[in-house]
Amino acid sequence: MDGQQLRIAVRAGNGTRDPLLIFNGIGASLDLLQPFVDALEPSLKVIRFDVPGVGGSPLPAGPYRFTGLCRLVARMLTALGYETVDVLGISWGGGVAQHFAAVQRRRCRRLVLVSTATGTIMVPARPAVLAMMATPRRYLDSSYLHRIAPDLYGGTARTEPDRVSSLLHAESRVGSPRGYLYQLGAGAGWTSLPFLPLLRQPTLIISGDDDPLIPLANARLLRLLIPHSRLHVYHGGHLGLLTEAAELAPVVDEFLVAADPAVASYASAGG
C-alpha cells in the first residue's frame, strides 16, 4: 500500500495526552462518528481517517489485509508526528484495532474495543442479519436502511429508526463498492484468538445488550482472553457510539485518563 493517499481529520486538543486514533466500521467514513468525537473531552486530540476506497480516500492498487493496513496507519502516524496513540476500534474497525495493538505494540498505549469480536471464529449473528452486511446498500438507500435498521443494529434503531437512518446518511460519505469488498476481504479468515492473551495494553471493551450484529457474548469472550481488560455493557445496540454518544464518551474518557485503568469506576458498570 505504498503511495496510498488517505483522507484524514485531526481534532486539535489543548493538552499533553496521547491522541486517540479511531478505526471505523465497515463502509463508514470518518464523518460518521462526529457526534461521538464532539462528546469527548475537548482537550483530547482525535485522529480519524478513511480506509482506502472508503469515504474520501481513493481505492488502493489492490486488495489488502489487516497487516498491510496497520503498516499504512503506522506510516500515517509518523507523518503526522505521533509516536504513541490510544486506539479505539468499532465493529470491523475493532478487528483492525486488535491487530494494530498486536503488530504495532509500541505505538498503542491503551485500547478501546466497541461492538466488535474476534473475527472469523466468533459467536455469529443470525444468517439473515449477516446477509444485510454483504453490500453497502444501507449507506446508499435511506428507505432500505430504515427498513432493516431495527433487525441489523438493534437498540435505538428499534425505537427510533428515523433517527438512525438520518444519522447514517447525514454524517457519512460513501466510497466505491470495490472499496467495501476490499474491506470484507481484508478480514476474511482472520481471527485474533491466538494473540489476544499476549496483548499487554490496558483494554476497555464496550458492548450493547441488544446488538444483533455482534452479540454480547463476543464481548465477554474478549474480556476473558485479553489479560488487562474490563467490560462495560450499555443498554443499546450496535451503533451506541452514535446513538448513545453522550453516555459512552465519558466512559472512554475516564478509561483513557485513569491512573490505574483496572480500578476505574466504569468497571462496575459492565463487569
Summary of the structure (lengths in Angstrom):
residues: 271
radius of gyration: 17.0
end to end distance: 40.0
largest distance: 46.4
contacts: 952
relative contact order: 0.17
helix: 45%
strand: 14%
